[in-house]
Amino acid sequence: MIHARGLTRHFRVKKETVAAVNGLDLDVEEGELVAFLGPNGAGKSTSLRLLTTLLPPTAGTATVAGYDIRAEPAAARERIGYIGQGKSSGDYFRVADELFSQGRCYGLSRAEARNRAGELLAMLDLEALAKRYANTLSGGQRRRLDIALGLIHRPKLLFMDEPSAGLDPQNRANLWEHILRLRQEYGTTIFLTTHYLDEADAMAERVLVIDHGRVIADDTAANLKANLAGDLINVVVDEPARAAELAPPAKEVLVDGDLVTVRLAGQATAALPKYLRELYRDGITVRSADLRRPTLDDVFLGLTGRTLRESDAA
Ligand SMILES: Nc1ncnc2c1ncn2[C@@H]1O[C@H](COP(=O)(O)OP(=O)(O)OP(=O)(O)O)[C@@H](O)[C@H]1O
């Protein structure tokens, strides 16, 4: 459904060239739900804009829904939906009218546009809001309207740039219910960016990590965690420096006050009791101890040297 090879986009900024997307290779098959993750400035939005034909590439090729984005951008556009970070609807249009008129813009007949609007209002739980002006909707409702608008022409492939950004946990969960229902009912292929790693972990079948304009990891969240990040041991002790020396073989051992964090190379459930025995034998008092499985954020740290939270704050 999406096949990109060497996709590249440079920008000129004050005589300097910024390689926003730098030789991107990716493949997404029909029906997949793929999360596209990366720190700020990694090139996610630019990649989406290239793949949705909003921006021409500097180099490289891509086919989207079977059409070459350079040679046949209009044909590609007809088959894809794009939900960007901005609002897709005008503030002073009523929800149902906006769906109807955007349907007409896509060439649907009046009857088709009315039917499609009705179907999407039901699908996205917007029926009760059909007569409301878009600017009176809550953040979550407005996001659902954006999705309905992105689906008006029945795209086989939907791109979403940060669909749940700025929503509270309840609205995020509700939005995801709708996204998953959409897949189930229409078999829509979904390619989305998100800063919520828990969301990518739970919902996406595959996770692509991009940094400096290139894909640096491509696998299921479970495989990424198993292969790229190890378990973490945390112990709070009375002699942290000595406890750090006794740590099992690890990628990294960090001491912060009386807390010692041991980042292991892989899954190692047995490492904690063994380490505790060592500490006990050495006369070190352990106040607390736990072993934590890695999260996608740990994968991120391993791959990019940054956690997504740090890069968010940057
Ligand atoms: N129109 C533009 N002109 C100049 N530089 C740009 C332009 N658009 C993007 N860039 C630069 O390209 C790089 C990639 O930006 P992009 O917006 O694709 O990243 P991103 O991964 O989507 O980031 P974020 O998570 O912050 O949205 C950044 O260094 C950005 O400053």
The ligand as a Tripos MOL2 file, in Angstrom:
@<TRIPOS>MOLECULE
LIG
   31    33     1     0     0
SMALL
NO_CHARGES

@<TRIPOS>ATOM
      1 N1          9.2710   24.1760    5.3780 N.pl3     1 LIG1
      2 C1         10.4230   23.9320    5.9840 C.ar      1 LIG1
      3 N2         11.4970   24.7290    5.8100 N.ar      1 LIG1
      4 C2         12.6640   24.4650    6.4210 C.ar      1 LIG1
      5 N3         12.8810   23.4250    7.2490 N.ar      1 LIG1
      6 C3         11.8550   22.5880    7.4740 C.ar      1 LIG1
      7 C4         10.5790   22.7990    6.8560 C.ar      1 LIG1
      8 N4          9.7550   21.7910    7.2700 N.ar      1 LIG1
      9 C5         10.4820   21.0160    8.1000 C.ar      1 LIG1
     10 N5         11.7390   21.4920    8.2280 N.ar      1 LIG1
     11 C6         12.8410   20.9170    9.0140 C.3       1 LIG1
     12 O1         12.9420   19.5500    8.6910 O.3       1 LIG1
     13 C7         13.2020   18.7470    9.8410 C.3       1 LIG1
     14 C8         12.1210   17.6940    9.9850 C.3       1 LIG1
     15 O2         10.8940   18.3400   10.3250 O.3       1 LIG1
     16 P1          9.5170   17.5430   10.5330 P.3       1 LIG1
     17 O3          8.4640   18.5610   10.8260 O.co2     1 LIG1
     18 O4          9.3020   16.6250    9.3930 O.co2     1 LIG1
     19 O5          9.8470   16.6980   11.8280 O.3       1 LIG1
     20 P2          8.8620   15.8750   12.7870 P.3       1 LIG1
     21 O6          9.5320   14.5690   13.0180 O.co2     1 LIG1
     22 O7          7.4950   15.8460   12.2240 O.co2     1 LIG1
     23 O8          8.9040   16.7490   14.0920 O.3       1 LIG1
     24 P3          7.7540   17.0050   15.2270 P.3       1 LIG1
     25 O9          7.6980   15.7470   16.0390 O.co2     1 LIG1
     26 O10         8.3440   18.1350   16.0010 O.co2     1 LIG1
     27 O11         6.4710   17.3460   14.5370 O.co2     1 LIG1
     28 C9         13.2980   19.7200   11.0040 C.3       1 LIG1
     29 O12        14.6560   20.0280   11.2020 O.3       1 LIG1
     30 C10        12.5280   20.9260   10.5080 C.3       1 LIG1
     31 O13        13.0100   22.1110   11.1190 O.3       1 LIG1
@<TRIPOS>BOND
     1     1     2 1
     2     2     3 ar
     3     2     7 ar
     4     3     4 ar
     5     4     5 ar
     6     5     6 ar
     7     6     7 ar
     8     6    10 ar
     9     7     8 ar
    10     8     9 ar
    11     9    10 ar
    12    10    11 1
    13    11    12 1
    14    11    30 1
    15    12    13 1
    16    13    14 1
    17    13    28 1
    18    14    15 1
    19    15    16 1
    20    16    17 2
    21    16    18 1
    22    16    19 1
    23    19    20 1
    24    20    21 2
    25    20    22 1
    26    20    23 1
    27    23    24 1
    28    24    25 2
    29    24    26 1
    30    24    27 1
    31    28    29 1
    32    28    30 1
    33    30    31 1
@<TRIPOS>SUBSTRUCTURE
     1 LIG1         1 GROUP 0 **** ****
